[in-house]
Amino acid sequence: MRSDYLSLISKIIFFYSIFYVVMKIIAAVGGNAPYANLVLAVPYLAFATVGWVMVKKKSYHWAYVIAGAIVISLVRYFEQDWMIAIESYFGG
């Protein structure tokens, strides 16, 4: 039963990461803070890549779930501040 939860939560993080990367790329191509959107997509791209490997191998780990929950929460909480800081750094 625990492995069912682990599998489910891992797949949720994996698919959310893919969705977030796609949305950030669409926003960057659309001209909405391109540097910030691309930089903020990087952690999700890493989680999508690791998640893809895990789904292919059908081998899941709680570290992925815990790290995913923490990183997703932090990025979503600080997203607006980081977008402003990144855009001002790159001169946008």
C-alpha positions as CSV (number, residue, x, y, z in Angstrom):
1,M,0.0,0.0,0.0
2,R,2.8,2.4,0.9
3,S,4.4,1.8,-2.5
4,D,1.1,2.8,-4.2
5,Y,1.2,6.1,-2.4
6,L,4.8,6.6,-3.3
7,S,4.1,5.8,-6.9
8,L,1.1,8.1,-7.1
9,I,2.8,11.1,-5.4
10,S,6.0,10.6,-7.5
11,K,3.8,10.7,-10.7
12,I,2.0,13.8,-9.5
13,I,5.3,15.6,-9.0
14,F,6.5,14.3,-12.3
15,F,3.5,15.5,-14.3
16,Y,3.3,18.8,-12.4
17,S,6.9,19.4,-13.3
18,I,6.3,18.8,-17.0
19,F,3.3,21.1,-16.9
20,Y,5.2,23.8,-15.1
21,V,8.1,23.7,-17.6
22,V,5.8,23.8,-20.5
23,M,3.9,26.8,-19.1
24,K,7.1,28.7,-18.3
25,I,8.4,28.1,-21.8
26,I,5.1,29.3,-23.3
27,A,5.4,32.4,-21.1
28,A,9.0,33.0,-22.0
29,V,8.3,32.7,-25.8
30,G,5.4,35.0,-25.4
31,G,7.7,37.7,-24.1
32,N,6.6,37.7,-20.5
33,A,9.8,38.0,-18.4
34,P,11.7,35.5,-20.6
35,Y,14.9,35.2,-18.5
36,A,13.0,34.7,-15.2
37,N,10.6,32.2,-16.6
38,L,13.4,30.1,-18.1
39,V,15.5,30.3,-14.9
40,L,12.6,29.3,-12.7
41,A,11.8,26.3,-15.0
42,V,15.2,24.8,-14.4
43,P,14.4,23.0,-11.0
44,Y,11.2,21.6,-12.5
45,L,13.1,20.4,-15.6
46,A,15.5,18.5,-13.3
47,F,12.5,17.0,-11.4
48,A,10.8,16.1,-14.7
49,T,14.0,14.4,-15.9
50,V,14.5,12.4,-12.7
51,G,10.8,11.6,-12.6
52,W,10.8,10.3,-16.2
53,V,13.7,8.0,-15.3
54,M,11.8,6.8,-12.3
55,V,8.6,6.2,-14.2
56,K,10.4,4.3,-16.9
57,K,12.2,2.1,-14.4
58,K,9.1,1.9,-12.1
59,S,11.5,2.6,-9.2
60,Y,10.3,5.3,-6.9
61,H,12.0,6.8,-3.9
62,W,10.7,8.9,-1.0
63,A,13.7,11.4,-1.3
64,Y,12.2,12.4,-4.7
65,V,8.8,13.1,-3.1
66,I,10.2,15.0,-0.2
67,A,12.6,17.1,-2.3
68,G,9.9,17.7,-4.8
69,A,7.4,18.9,-2.2
70,I,10.0,21.2,-0.7
71,V,11.3,22.7,-3.9
72,I,7.8,23.1,-5.4
73,S,6.6,24.8,-2.3
74,L,9.6,27.2,-2.1
75,V,9.6,28.1,-5.8
76,R,5.8,28.8,-5.7
77,Y,6.1,30.8,-2.5
78,F,9.0,33.0,-3.7
79,E,8.2,33.0,-7.4
80,Q,7.1,36.6,-7.7
81,D,10.1,38.0,-5.7
82,W,12.5,35.8,-7.7
83,M,11.0,36.8,-11.0
84,I,11.5,40.5,-10.2
85,A,15.0,39.9,-9.0
86,I,16.0,37.8,-12.0
87,E,14.6,40.2,-14.5
88,S,16.2,43.2,-12.9
89,Y,19.5,41.3,-12.8
90,F,19.4,40.5,-16.5
91,G,18.3,44.1,-17.3
92,G,14.7,43.3,-18.2
